[in-house]
Amino acid sequence: MEGIIHERIKPNGGIHIPKSVLAELGLKVREEIELRVVDRKLLIEPMKMGVDELSGSLRIDSKLVDELVEKEELFEPEV
């Protein structure tokens, strides 16, 4: 993005972020973000996912896990 975009702060404190800026930042509509103030500048970043947010995001095939655990070579040190 080139240039400066001017926006007004809404009465409820909200600001409009143009879609072109969201795209450049890799952000999507309704995505949670982190806001930080550094040297009187507002930084906007995607929300970092913690362990609680990641919980349940992976599906584990218990049959595959059992097969992998049974393979002895997984537990042998490499030479």
Chimera marker file (.cmm) of the C-alpha trace (Angstrom):
<marker_set name="trace">
<marker id="1" x="0.000" y="0.000" z="0.000" r="1" g="1" b="0" radius="0.5"/>
<marker id="2" x="1.269" y="3.415" z="-0.843" r="1" g="1" b="0" radius="0.5"/>
<marker id="3" x="0.189" y="6.735" z="0.527" r="1" g="1" b="0" radius="0.5"/>
<marker id="4" x="-1.683" y="7.754" z="3.624" r="1" g="1" b="0" radius="0.5"/>
<marker id="5" x="-5.324" y="6.987" z="4.348" r="1" g="1" b="0" radius="0.5"/>
<marker id="6" x="-7.299" y="9.438" z="6.477" r="1" g="1" b="0" radius="0.5"/>
<marker id="7" x="-10.171" y="8.189" z="8.631" r="1" g="1" b="0" radius="0.5"/>
<marker id="8" x="-12.263" y="9.707" z="11.396" r="1" g="1" b="0" radius="0.5"/>
<marker id="9" x="-12.803" y="8.042" z="14.750" r="1" g="1" b="0" radius="0.5"/>
<marker id="10" x="-16.480" y="7.128" z="15.117" r="1" g="1" b="0" radius="0.5"/>
<marker id="11" x="-18.490" y="8.283" z="18.176" r="1" g="1" b="0" radius="0.5"/>
<marker id="12" x="-18.232" y="4.738" z="19.623" r="1" g="1" b="0" radius="0.5"/>
<marker id="13" x="-14.425" y="4.805" z="19.244" r="1" g="1" b="0" radius="0.5"/>
<marker id="14" x="-14.402" y="2.589" z="16.152" r="1" g="1" b="0" radius="0.5"/>
<marker id="15" x="-12.301" y="3.165" z="13.071" r="1" g="1" b="0" radius="0.5"/>
<marker id="16" x="-12.763" y="1.919" z="9.512" r="1" g="1" b="0" radius="0.5"/>
<marker id="17" x="-9.894" y="-0.130" z="8.090" r="1" g="1" b="0" radius="0.5"/>
<marker id="18" x="-10.094" y="-0.327" z="4.277" r="1" g="1" b="0" radius="0.5"/>
<marker id="19" x="-10.152" y="-3.812" z="2.741" r="1" g="1" b="0" radius="0.5"/>
<marker id="20" x="-6.914" y="-3.035" z="0.877" r="1" g="1" b="0" radius="0.5"/>
<marker id="21" x="-5.155" y="-2.459" z="4.208" r="1" g="1" b="0" radius="0.5"/>
<marker id="22" x="-6.642" y="-5.633" z="5.704" r="1" g="1" b="0" radius="0.5"/>
<marker id="23" x="-5.436" y="-7.598" z="2.679" r="1" g="1" b="0" radius="0.5"/>
<marker id="24" x="-1.938" y="-6.143" z="2.915" r="1" g="1" b="0" radius="0.5"/>
<marker id="25" x="-1.798" y="-7.094" z="6.603" r="1" g="1" b="0" radius="0.5"/>
<marker id="26" x="-3.168" y="-10.573" z="5.899" r="1" g="1" b="0" radius="0.5"/>
<marker id="27" x="-6.202" y="-9.916" z="8.096" r="1" g="1" b="0" radius="0.5"/>
<marker id="28" x="-9.777" y="-11.058" z="7.481" r="1" g="1" b="0" radius="0.5"/>
<marker id="29" x="-13.111" y="-9.509" z="8.433" r="1" g="1" b="0" radius="0.5"/>
<marker id="30" x="-14.153" y="-10.570" z="11.969" r="1" g="1" b="0" radius="0.5"/>
<marker id="31" x="-10.654" y="-11.888" z="12.754" r="1" g="1" b="0" radius="0.5"/>
<marker id="32" x="-9.484" y="-11.134" z="16.278" r="1" g="1" b="0" radius="0.5"/>
<marker id="33" x="-6.571" y="-8.726" z="16.453" r="1" g="1" b="0" radius="0.5"/>
<marker id="34" x="-4.182" y="-7.361" z="19.049" r="1" g="1" b="0" radius="0.5"/>
<marker id="35" x="-3.891" y="-3.610" z="19.472" r="1" g="1" b="0" radius="0.5"/>
<marker id="36" x="-0.770" y="-2.140" z="21.036" r="1" g="1" b="0" radius="0.5"/>
<marker id="37" x="0.436" y="1.407" z="21.461" r="1" g="1" b="0" radius="0.5"/>
<marker id="38" x="4.172" y="1.864" z="20.918" r="1" g="1" b="0" radius="0.5"/>
<marker id="39" x="5.710" y="5.343" z="20.884" r="1" g="1" b="0" radius="0.5"/>
<marker id="40" x="2.223" y="6.871" z="20.473" r="1" g="1" b="0" radius="0.5"/>
<marker id="41" x="1.565" y="4.700" z="17.396" r="1" g="1" b="0" radius="0.5"/>
<marker id="42" x="-1.175" y="2.084" z="17.122" r="1" g="1" b="0" radius="0.5"/>
<marker id="43" x="0.046" y="-1.347" z="16.057" r="1" g="1" b="0" radius="0.5"/>
<marker id="44" x="-2.473" y="-3.875" z="14.749" r="1" g="1" b="0" radius="0.5"/>
<marker id="45" x="-1.496" y="-7.545" z="14.535" r="1" g="1" b="0" radius="0.5"/>
<marker id="46" x="-3.316" y="-10.861" z="14.162" r="1" g="1" b="0" radius="0.5"/>
<marker id="47" x="-4.202" y="-12.422" z="17.514" r="1" g="1" b="0" radius="0.5"/>
<marker id="48" x="-1.581" y="-14.904" z="18.686" r="1" g="1" b="0" radius="0.5"/>
<marker id="49" x="-3.183" y="-18.238" z="19.420" r="1" g="1" b="0" radius="0.5"/>
<marker id="50" x="-2.474" y="-19.669" z="22.832" r="1" g="1" b="0" radius="0.5"/>
<marker id="51" x="-2.769" y="-23.257" z="23.962" r="1" g="1" b="0" radius="0.5"/>
<marker id="52" x="-6.420" y="-22.808" z="24.941" r="1" g="1" b="0" radius="0.5"/>
<marker id="53" x="-7.351" y="-21.506" z="21.495" r="1" g="1" b="0" radius="0.5"/>
<marker id="54" x="-5.508" y="-24.363" z="19.786" r="1" g="1" b="0" radius="0.5"/>
<marker id="55" x="-7.210" y="-27.016" z="21.889" r="1" g="1" b="0" radius="0.5"/>
<marker id="56" x="-9.361" y="-29.199" z="19.691" r="1" g="1" b="0" radius="0.5"/>
<marker id="57" x="-7.976" y="-27.797" z="16.440" r="1" g="1" b="0" radius="0.5"/>
<marker id="58" x="-6.223" y="-31.056" z="15.554" r="1" g="1" b="0" radius="0.5"/>
<marker id="59" x="-7.841" y="-34.410" z="15.036" r="1" g="1" b="0" radius="0.5"/>
<marker id="60" x="-5.796" y="-37.398" z="16.079" r="1" g="1" b="0" radius="0.5"/>
<marker id="61" x="-6.335" y="-40.775" z="14.496" r="1" g="1" b="0" radius="0.5"/>
<marker id="62" x="-5.924" y="-43.061" z="17.516" r="1" g="1" b="0" radius="0.5"/>
<marker id="63" x="-5.414" y="-46.088" z="15.245" r="1" g="1" b="0" radius="0.5"/>
<marker id="64" x="-2.488" y="-44.352" z="13.524" r="1" g="1" b="0" radius="0.5"/>
<marker id="65" x="-1.021" y="-43.312" z="16.885" r="1" g="1" b="0" radius="0.5"/>
<marker id="66" x="-1.175" y="-46.927" z="18.093" r="1" g="1" b="0" radius="0.5"/>
<marker id="67" x="0.572" y="-48.130" z="14.918" r="1" g="1" b="0" radius="0.5"/>
<marker id="68" x="3.347" y="-45.545" z="15.299" r="1" g="1" b="0" radius="0.5"/>
<marker id="69" x="3.879" y="-46.356" z="18.963" r="1" g="1" b="0" radius="0.5"/>
<marker id="70" x="4.204" y="-50.047" z="18.151" r="1" g="1" b="0" radius="0.5"/>
<marker id="71" x="7.064" y="-49.403" z="15.700" r="1" g="1" b="0" radius="0.5"/>
<marker id="72" x="10.266" y="-50.016" z="17.640" r="1" g="1" b="0" radius="0.5"/>
<marker id="73" x="12.487" y="-48.026" z="15.283" r="1" g="1" b="0" radius="0.5"/>
<marker id="74" x="10.888" y="-44.838" z="16.520" r="1" g="1" b="0" radius="0.5"/>
<marker id="75" x="12.483" y="-45.432" z="19.909" r="1" g="1" b="0" radius="0.5"/>
<marker id="76" x="15.918" y="-46.545" z="18.775" r="1" g="1" b="0" radius="0.5"/>
<marker id="77" x="18.708" y="-43.951" z="18.859" r="1" g="1" b="0" radius="0.5"/>
<marker id="78" x="20.113" y="-42.894" z="15.503" r="1" g="1" b="0" radius="0.5"/>
<marker id="79" x="23.685" y="-43.950" z="14.792" r="1" g="1" b="0" radius="0.5"/>
<link id1="1" id2="2" r="1" g="1" b="0" radius="0.2"/>
<link id1="2" id2="3" r="1" g="1" b="0" radius="0.2"/>
<link id1="3" id2="4" r="1" g="1" b="0" radius="0.2"/>
<link id1="4" id2="5" r="1" g="1" b="0" radius="0.2"/>
<link id1="5" id2="6" r="1" g="1" b="0" radius="0.2"/>
<link id1="6" id2="7" r="1" g="1" b="0" radius="0.2"/>
<link id1="7" id2="8" r="1" g="1" b="0" radius="0.2"/>
<link id1="8" id2="9" r="1" g="1" b="0" radius="0.2"/>
<link id1="9" id2="10" r="1" g="1" b="0" radius="0.2"/>
<link id1="10" id2="11" r="1" g="1" b="0" radius="0.2"/>
<link id1="11" id2="12" r="1" g="1" b="0" radius="0.2"/>
<link id1="12" id2="13" r="1" g="1" b="0" radius="0.2"/>
<link id1="13" id2="14" r="1" g="1" b="0" radius="0.2"/>
<link id1="14" id2="15" r="1" g="1" b="0" radius="0.2"/>
<link id1="15" id2="16" r="1" g="1" b="0" radius="0.2"/>
<link id1="16" id2="17" r="1" g="1" b="0" radius="0.2"/>
<link id1="17" id2="18" r="1" g="1" b="0" radius="0.2"/>
<link id1="18" id2="19" r="1" g="1" b="0" radius="0.2"/>
<link id1="19" id2="20" r="1" g="1" b="0" radius="0.2"/>
<link id1="20" id2="21" r="1" g="1" b="0" radius="0.2"/>
<link id1="21" id2="22" r="1" g="1" b="0" radius="0.2"/>
<link id1="22" id2="23" r="1" g="1" b="0" radius="0.2"/>
<link id1="23" id2="24" r="1" g="1" b="0" radius="0.2"/>
<link id1="24" id2="25" r="1" g="1" b="0" radius="0.2"/>
<link id1="25" id2="26" r="1" g="1" b="0" radius="0.2"/>
<link id1="26" id2="27" r="1" g="1" b="0" radius="0.2"/>
<link id1="27" id2="28" r="1" g="1" b="0" radius="0.2"/>
<link id1="28" id2="29" r="1" g="1" b="0" radius="0.2"/>
<link id1="29" id2="30" r="1" g="1" b="0" radius="0.2"/>
<link id1="30" id2="31" r="1" g="1" b="0" radius="0.2"/>
<link id1="31" id2="32" r="1" g="1" b="0" radius="0.2"/>
<link id1="32" id2="33" r="1" g="1" b="0" radius="0.2"/>
<link id1="33" id2="34" r="1" g="1" b="0" radius="0.2"/>
<link id1="34" id2="35" r="1" g="1" b="0" radius="0.2"/>
<link id1="35" id2="36" r="1" g="1" b="0" radius="0.2"/>
<link id1="36" id2="37" r="1" g="1" b="0" radius="0.2"/>
<link id1="37" id2="38" r="1" g="1" b="0" radius="0.2"/>
<link id1="38" id2="39" r="1" g="1" b="0" radius="0.2"/>
<link id1="39" id2="40" r="1" g="1" b="0" radius="0.2"/>
<link id1="40" id2="41" r="1" g="1" b="0" radius="0.2"/>
<link id1="41" id2="42" r="1" g="1" b="0" radius="0.2"/>
<link id1="42" id2="43" r="1" g="1" b="0" radius="0.2"/>
<link id1="43" id2="44" r="1" g="1" b="0" radius="0.2"/>
<link id1="44" id2="45" r="1" g="1" b="0" radius="0.2"/>
<link id1="45" id2="46" r="1" g="1" b="0" radius="0.2"/>
<link id1="46" id2="47" r="1" g="1" b="0" radius="0.2"/>
<link id1="47" id2="48" r="1" g="1" b="0" radius="0.2"/>
<link id1="48" id2="49" r="1" g="1" b="0" radius="0.2"/>
<link id1="49" id2="50" r="1" g="1" b="0" radius="0.2"/>
<link id1="50" id2="51" r="1" g="1" b="0" radius="0.2"/>
<link id1="51" id2="52" r="1" g="1" b="0" radius="0.2"/>
<link id1="52" id2="53" r="1" g="1" b="0" radius="0.2"/>
<link id1="53" id2="54" r="1" g="1" b="0" radius="0.2"/>
<link id1="54" id2="55" r="1" g="1" b="0" radius="0.2"/>
<link id1="55" id2="56" r="1" g="1" b="0" radius="0.2"/>
<link id1="56" id2="57" r="1" g="1" b="0" radius="0.2"/>
<link id1="57" id2="58" r="1" g="1" b="0" radius="0.2"/>
<link id1="58" id2="59" r="1" g="1" b="0" radius="0.2"/>
<link id1="59" id2="60" r="1" g="1" b="0" radius="0.2"/>
<link id1="60" id2="61" r="1" g="1" b="0" radius="0.2"/>
<link id1="61" id2="62" r="1" g="1" b="0" radius="0.2"/>
<link id1="62" id2="63" r="1" g="1" b="0" radius="0.2"/>
<link id1="63" id2="64" r="1" g="1" b="0" radius="0.2"/>
<link id1="64" id2="65" r="1" g="1" b="0" radius="0.2"/>
<link id1="65" id2="66" r="1" g="1" b="0" radius="0.2"/>
<link id1="66" id2="67" r="1" g="1" b="0" radius="0.2"/>
<link id1="67" id2="68" r="1" g="1" b="0" radius="0.2"/>
<link id1="68" id2="69" r="1" g="1" b="0" radius="0.2"/>
<link id1="69" id2="70" r="1" g="1" b="0" radius="0.2"/>
<link id1="70" id2="71" r="1" g="1" b="0" radius="0.2"/>
<link id1="71" id2="72" r="1" g="1" b="0" radius="0.2"/>
<link id1="72" id2="73" r="1" g="1" b="0" radius="0.2"/>
<link id1="73" id2="74" r="1" g="1" b="0" radius="0.2"/>
<link id1="74" id2="75" r="1" g="1" b="0" radius="0.2"/>
<link id1="75" id2="76" r="1" g="1" b="0" radius="0.2"/>
<link id1="76" id2="77" r="1" g="1" b="0" radius="0.2"/>
<link id1="77" id2="78" r="1" g="1" b="0" radius="0.2"/>
<link id1="78" id2="79" r="1" g="1" b="0" radius="0.2"/>
</marker_set>
